[in-house]
Amino acid sequence: MWKTGASLSNSGTPHQNPKCAIIKSMETHLLQSEIWEKYEKLEGKPTFRLTNTDFDCLTTKTSTPFGNYLYLPYGPALKTSKNIKTSPYSDQKSMSMAKNSLQKALKALRTLAEDQNAYFIRIEPTIALNDTDIALAAKKCNLKAKKTKDLDPHYTWVLDLTNPEEEILKNMESRKVRYWKNAEKKGIKIRTTKNPDEITILTNFLKNLGEKDKFIPQTEQHLKNQLKSGNFATLYIADYEDPETGKTSPIAAALVYDYEDTRYYAHAATDFEHRNFQAGSILLIQMILDAKNQGKTIFDFWGITKSEDKNHPWYHFTQYKKSFGGREIEYSGTYDLILNPVKYRLYELARKANRLTRKIRH
């Protein structure tokens, strides 16, 4: 059954055999949690909860000129082996359970979609299922699966925080660690806040970065709602005291999310004029160590590319994230499950036209 205005946790898996701590972090994802649902409500999105002994999921409903569609960011959560710390997701038994759970979830989602007049369902399982797995489960529910452009990253980069602090720092790029150790000597102090009004520090940096790198950052209200909607978001700020004037001003900011045993690296930007201070790296190291000291076991850098093309828009920040140590995790990616092919085709054409318009404008 489903209920409006509810949410659930997400279950996911690494593609490879990870350490136990990393396996544990993939059981639930923030974007399928109750605290994220509270934020979705502030954004004005209709939400639904589907729950069963085999799956849990949070879905939002979006309206388009052609009808509605359902979206499950990093969902649905699929039940697998109970002994996940000793039985990696990639083993045959766990994957078989995940595929079976997916089919049951899709059956319930189809019923919800029909009730809400939705012409497709967008899913992003964090268990690394392949095209065939998803297409087969969809077919059994009279749905047509289509791989679409990933909305949330297909791959992420995670750092195991169960290791000793000394080892974590040792595996980072040494130059960045030196900047972090000497931060106070250089007049840089780090502070944290949950005050929504201070989000403008980050959004101003993001706006300048967006103009420079030609991307559209998330809105101030969007990020402010994340600080308003619960205790999961924390804003980190690096303040710099100018030795000549004595004036203190922010030179970098970052927003992190905390959920269960994982800290997520969400949004970050620095003041271009003070880029040589490496304040972004100083903040990131502090966020990692704070998460460890708070009992978190995983730091999720939230999104990388596997492309080795240096012209890829994500290449450089992927290399940056990797310089702090860690390992790659693969998800399934984004799939659309189609109920009405005609409406979906019209939606696709409109979507392509919108992307082309944005590309021309930027």
C-alpha positions as CSV (number, residue, x, y, z in Angstrom):
1,M,0.0,0.0,0.0
2,W,1.0,3.6,-0.3
3,K,0.6,6.7,1.8
4,T,1.1,10.4,0.8
5,G,3.6,12.5,2.7
6,A,5.8,9.7,3.9
7,S,9.3,8.5,3.1
8,L,11.6,5.6,3.5
9,S,15.2,4.6,3.4
10,N,17.0,3.2,0.4
11,S,19.1,0.1,0.1
12,G,22.1,0.0,-2.2
13,T,25.2,-1.9,-3.1
14,P,28.7,-1.5,-4.3
15,H,29.5,-3.2,-7.6
16,Q,32.6,-4.8,-6.1
17,N,33.3,-6.5,-2.8
18,P,33.7,-3.6,-0.4
19,K,34.7,-3.4,3.3
20,C,31.9,-4.0,5.8
21,A,31.6,-0.3,6.6
22,I,31.0,0.6,3.0
23,I,28.5,-2.2,2.6
24,K,26.6,-0.8,5.6
25,S,26.5,2.7,4.2
26,M,24.8,1.5,1.0
27,E,21.8,0.1,2.9
28,T,20.1,3.4,3.0
29,H,20.5,6.6,1.1
30,L,19.6,10.1,2.4
31,L,17.4,10.7,-0.7
32,Q,15.1,7.9,0.4
33,S,14.9,9.0,4.0
34,E,12.2,10.6,6.1
35,I,14.3,13.7,6.7
36,W,14.7,14.1,3.0
37,E,11.0,13.8,2.6
38,K,10.5,16.7,5.0
39,Y,12.7,18.8,2.7
40,E,10.7,17.7,-0.4
41,K,7.6,18.9,1.3
42,L,9.1,22.3,1.9
43,E,9.8,22.3,-1.9
44,G,6.1,21.7,-2.4
45,K,6.4,18.3,-4.0
46,P,3.7,15.6,-3.5
47,T,5.3,12.5,-1.9
48,F,4.2,8.9,-1.6
49,R,5.5,6.0,0.4
50,L,5.4,2.3,-0.7
51,T,6.5,-0.3,1.8
52,N,6.6,-4.1,1.9
53,T,8.7,-6.8,3.4
54,D,10.7,-6.8,0.2
55,F,11.1,-3.1,-0.5
56,D,10.8,0.5,0.7
57,C,10.6,3.6,-1.4
58,L,10.0,7.3,-1.4
59,T,8.6,8.7,-4.6
60,T,7.7,12.2,-5.7
61,K,5.1,13.2,-8.3
62,T,6.0,15.7,-11.0
63,S,3.5,17.3,-13.4
64,T,4.3,18.0,-17.1
65,P,2.2,19.2,-20.0
66,F,1.7,15.6,-21.0
67,G,0.7,14.3,-17.6
68,N,2.5,13.1,-14.4
69,Y,5.5,11.0,-13.7
70,L,6.9,9.4,-10.5
71,Y,10.5,9.8,-9.5
72,L,12.4,7.8,-6.9
73,P,15.8,9.4,-6.3
74,Y,18.3,6.6,-5.5
75,G,15.3,4.3,-5.1
76,P,13.6,1.9,-4.7
77,A,15.2,0.4,-1.6
78,L,15.5,-3.4,-2.3
79,K,15.8,-6.1,0.4
80,T,18.7,-8.5,0.0
81,S,20.5,-10.9,2.4
82,K,20.1,-10.0,6.0
83,N,23.7,-10.8,6.7
84,I,25.0,-8.1,4.6
85,K,28.2,-7.5,6.6
86,T,29.4,-11.0,5.9
87,S,27.6,-11.6,2.6
88,P,28.5,-8.9,0.0
89,Y,25.8,-7.7,-2.3
90,S,27.7,-9.0,-5.3
91,D,27.2,-12.6,-4.3
92,Q,24.6,-14.7,-6.3
93,K,22.1,-15.0,-3.4
94,S,22.0,-11.4,-2.6
95,M,21.7,-10.3,-6.2
96,S,18.9,-12.8,-6.8
97,M,17.0,-11.4,-3.8
98,A,17.5,-7.9,-5.1
99,K,16.1,-8.8,-8.5
100,N,13.1,-10.4,-7.0
101,S,12.6,-7.4,-4.7
102,L,12.8,-5.1,-7.7
103,Q,10.0,-6.9,-9.5
104,K,7.7,-6.7,-6.5
105,A,8.5,-3.0,-6.1
106,L,7.8,-2.3,-9.7
107,K,4.5,-4.0,-9.5
108,A,3.4,-1.8,-6.6
109,L,4.8,1.3,-8.4
110,R,2.8,0.6,-11.5
111,T,-0.4,0.5,-9.4
112,L,0.5,3.8,-7.9
113,A,1.4,5.3,-11.3
114,E,-2.0,4.3,-12.7
115,D,-3.7,5.8,-9.7
116,Q,-1.8,9.1,-10.1
117,N,-2.2,9.2,-13.9
118,A,1.5,8.9,-14.4
119,Y,2.8,7.9,-17.8
120,F,6.3,6.8,-16.6
121,I,8.2,6.0,-13.5
122,R,11.8,7.1,-13.0
123,I,14.0,4.8,-10.8
124,E,17.6,4.8,-9.6
125,P,18.4,1.7,-7.6
126,T,21.6,1.9,-5.7
127,I,22.2,-1.8,-6.2
128,A,24.3,-2.2,-9.3
129,L,21.8,-4.0,-11.5
130,N,22.4,-4.1,-15.2
131,D,20.2,-3.2,-18.2
132,T,18.9,-6.8,-18.6
133,D,18.0,-7.1,-14.9
134,I,15.9,-4.0,-14.9
135,A,14.4,-4.6,-18.4
136,L,13.3,-8.1,-17.3
137,A,11.7,-6.9,-14.0
138,A,9.9,-4.1,-15.9
139,K,8.6,-6.5,-18.6
140,K,7.1,-8.8,-16.0
141,C,5.1,-5.7,-14.8
142,N,4.0,-4.7,-18.3
143,L,6.5,-1.8,-18.3
144,K,9.1,-0.8,-20.9
145,A,12.5,0.1,-19.4
146,K,14.7,2.7,-21.0
147,K,18.1,3.9,-19.8
148,T,18.0,7.6,-19.7
149,K,20.4,10.4,-18.8
150,D,21.5,10.0,-15.2
151,L,19.9,12.5,-12.8
152,D,21.8,11.5,-9.8
153,P,25.4,10.3,-10.4
154,H,25.9,6.7,-11.6
155,Y,29.2,6.5,-9.7
156,T,30.3,7.9,-6.4
157,W,33.5,8.0,-4.4
158,V,33.5,7.0,-0.7
159,L,36.0,7.1,2.1
160,D,36.1,4.5,4.9
161,L,36.2,6.5,8.2
162,T,36.7,3.4,10.4
163,N,40.4,3.6,9.7
164,P,42.6,5.5,12.1
165,E,42.9,9.3,11.6
166,E,46.6,9.0,10.9
167,E,45.9,6.5,8.1
168,I,43.1,8.6,6.6
169,L,45.4,11.7,6.4
170,K,48.3,9.6,5.1
171,N,46.2,8.5,2.1
172,M,45.4,12.1,1.1
173,E,47.5,14.3,-1.1
174,S,50.2,15.6,1.2
175,R,50.1,19.1,-0.1
176,K,46.4,19.5,0.9
177,V,47.1,18.1,4.3
178,R,49.9,20.7,4.8
179,Y,47.5,23.5,4.0
180,W,45.0,22.1,6.5
181,K,47.6,21.8,9.3
182,N,48.8,25.4,8.7
183,A,45.4,26.9,8.2
184,E,45.3,28.9,11.5
185,K,48.8,30.2,11.0
186,K,47.6,31.6,7.7
187,G,44.6,33.4,9.4
188,I,42.0,30.8,8.4
189,K,39.4,29.6,10.9
190,I,36.7,27.1,10.3
191,R,33.2,27.4,11.7
192,T,29.9,25.6,11.3
193,T,26.3,26.9,11.3
194,K,22.8,25.7,10.8
195,N,21.4,29.2,10.3
196,P,19.5,29.3,7.0
197,D,20.3,33.0,6.6
198,E,24.0,32.3,6.2
199,I,23.5,30.1,3.2
200,T,24.0,33.3,1.1
201,I,27.7,32.9,1.7
202,L,27.7,29.6,-0.2
203,T,25.2,30.7,-2.8
204,N,27.2,33.8,-3.7
205,F,30.3,31.7,-4.2
206,L,28.3,29.2,-6.3
207,K,26.9,31.9,-8.4
208,N,30.3,33.3,-9.3
209,L,31.6,29.7,-9.9
210,G,28.6,29.0,-12.2
211,E,29.2,32.1,-14.2
212,K,32.9,31.1,-14.6
213,D,32.3,27.4,-15.4
214,K,29.0,27.9,-17.2
215,F,26.6,25.9,-15.0
216,I,23.4,26.8,-13.2
217,P,23.8,26.3,-9.4
218,Q,20.9,25.4,-7.1
219,T,18.9,28.3,-5.9
220,E,19.3,30.0,-2.5
221,Q,15.8,29.0,-1.4
222,H,16.5,25.4,-2.4
223,L,19.6,25.2,-0.1
224,K,18.0,27.3,2.6
225,N,15.1,24.8,2.8
226,Q,17.6,22.0,3.4
227,L,18.9,23.9,6.5
228,K,15.3,24.6,7.6
229,S,13.9,21.1,7.1
230,G,15.8,19.3,9.8
231,N,19.1,18.5,11.4
232,F,20.7,16.8,8.5
233,A,22.4,19.7,6.8
234,T,25.4,21.7,8.1
235,L,27.1,24.7,6.5
236,Y,30.9,24.9,6.9
237,I,32.5,28.3,6.4
238,A,36.2,29.2,6.2
239,D,36.8,32.7,7.5
240,Y,40.1,34.6,6.6
241,E,41.5,37.4,8.7
242,D,43.6,39.8,6.6
243,P,46.8,40.6,8.6
244,E,47.0,44.1,7.1
245,T,43.5,45.3,7.8
246,G,42.4,42.9,10.5
247,K,39.2,42.4,8.6
248,T,37.6,38.9,8.6
249,S,35.6,37.6,5.7
250,P,34.5,34.2,4.4
251,I,36.6,32.7,1.6
252,A,35.0,29.3,1.2
253,A,31.9,27.4,2.2
254,A,30.5,23.9,1.9
255,L,27.2,22.2,2.7
256,V,27.2,18.6,4.0
257,Y,24.4,16.2,4.8
258,D,24.5,13.7,7.7
259,Y,22.3,10.6,7.6
260,E,22.8,7.5,9.8
261,D,26.4,6.5,9.5
262,T,27.2,8.6,6.4
263,R,28.3,12.1,5.7
264,Y,27.6,13.4,2.2
265,Y,29.7,16.1,0.5
266,A,26.9,18.1,-1.2
267,H,27.8,21.6,-2.4
268,A,31.1,23.6,-2.1
269,A,32.7,26.7,-3.6
270,T,35.5,29.2,-2.8
271,D,36.3,32.8,-3.4
272,F,38.3,33.0,-6.6
273,E,40.5,35.8,-5.4
274,H,41.7,33.7,-2.4
275,R,42.0,30.4,-4.3
276,N,45.7,30.0,-3.5
277,F,44.8,29.5,0.2
278,Q,43.3,26.1,-0.8
279,A,40.4,26.9,1.7
280,G,38.1,24.4,-0.1
281,S,40.6,21.5,0.7
282,I,41.0,22.7,4.2
283,L,37.2,22.6,4.7
284,L,36.9,19.2,3.2
285,I,39.6,17.6,5.4
286,Q,37.9,19.1,8.4
287,M,34.5,17.9,7.4
288,I,35.9,14.4,6.9
289,L,37.6,14.3,10.3
290,D,34.6,15.8,12.1
291,A,32.5,13.1,10.6
292,K,34.8,10.4,11.9
293,N,34.9,12.0,15.4
294,Q,31.1,12.1,15.3
295,G,31.0,8.3,14.8
296,K,30.2,8.3,11.0
297,T,31.8,5.4,9.2
298,I,31.6,6.7,5.6
299,F,32.3,10.0,3.8
300,D,30.4,10.0,0.5
301,F,31.9,12.5,-2.0
302,W,28.6,12.3,-4.0
303,G,29.3,11.8,-7.7
304,I,32.3,11.2,-10.0
305,T,32.8,10.3,-13.6
306,K,34.7,7.2,-14.9
307,S,35.7,9.2,-18.0
308,E,39.4,9.7,-18.6
309,D,38.7,12.5,-21.0
310,K,40.2,15.7,-19.5
311,N,37.6,17.7,-21.3
312,H,34.7,15.9,-19.5
313,P,32.9,18.5,-17.3
314,W,33.3,16.2,-14.3
315,Y,36.9,15.1,-14.9
316,H,38.8,17.6,-12.8
317,F,36.5,17.6,-9.7
318,T,36.6,13.7,-9.9
319,Q,40.4,13.8,-9.7
320,Y,40.1,16.3,-6.9
321,K,37.8,14.0,-4.9
322,K,40.1,11.0,-5.5
323,S,43.0,13.0,-4.1
324,F,41.6,12.5,-0.6
325,G,41.7,8.7,-0.7
326,G,38.8,6.3,-1.0
327,R,37.2,4.0,-3.6
328,E,34.6,3.9,-6.3
329,I,31.0,2.7,-5.9
330,E,28.7,2.0,-8.8
331,Y,24.9,2.3,-8.8
332,S,22.4,1.2,-11.4
333,G,21.9,4.6,-13.0
334,T,18.6,6.3,-14.0
335,Y,15.9,4.3,-15.8
336,D,12.5,5.3,-17.1
337,L,9.7,2.7,-16.9
338,I,7.1,3.6,-19.5
339,L,3.4,3.1,-19.2
340,N,2.3,5.4,-22.0
341,P,4.8,5.4,-25.0
342,V,3.0,8.2,-26.9
343,K,3.1,10.7,-24.0
344,Y,6.6,9.6,-23.1
345,R,7.8,10.3,-26.6
346,L,6.3,13.8,-26.5
347,Y,8.0,14.3,-23.1
348,E,11.4,13.2,-24.6
349,L,11.1,15.6,-27.5
350,A,10.3,18.5,-25.1
351,R,13.1,17.5,-22.8
352,K,15.6,17.6,-25.7
353,A,14.3,21.0,-26.9
354,N,14.7,22.4,-23.4
355,R,18.3,21.1,-23.1
356,L,19.2,22.6,-26.5
357,T,17.7,26.0,-25.4
358,R,19.7,26.0,-22.2
359,K,22.9,25.0,-24.1
360,I,22.4,27.9,-26.5
361,R,21.8,30.4,-23.6
362,H,24.9,29.3,-21.8
